[in-house]
Structure formats: structure tokens, C-alpha cells
Amino acid sequence: MREIEVIIDTEEIAEFFFHELVRRGYVPNEEELEEIADITFEYLLDKCIIDEEVEND
């Protein structure tokens, strides 16, 4: 199996969830969206779907 590089942005995850939740009749606040995005990112790490890479600036 070959590896591909995927960049996961928690802000993008939050935006995706916001649009999906609003479409389904929910109106989450910004803090709730950030928590959902962080949980989603942690889930992907836990399931070994992604690896966290820390950038050194």
C-alpha cells in the first residue's frame, strides 16, 4: 500500500460540521464547533487514519 499526504485542518473540519449541522436544523456556537473539530481530529489519530506531524517554524 502506498502512502499519500493528506492535510487535515481543524478549521476546515469545524466549517464542514457547521454547514452540515445547520442543514440538519442545529445551530452550534463557535466553541462547540471547535470541540467537535478537535474530537474528530483526535478520532482520526486514534484510528491511525492520520499521523500528526508537528511543523517546526
Secondary structure, DSSP 8 states (H G I E B T S, - for coil): ---------HHHHHHHHHHHHHHTT----HHHHHHHHHHHHHHHHHTTSS-------
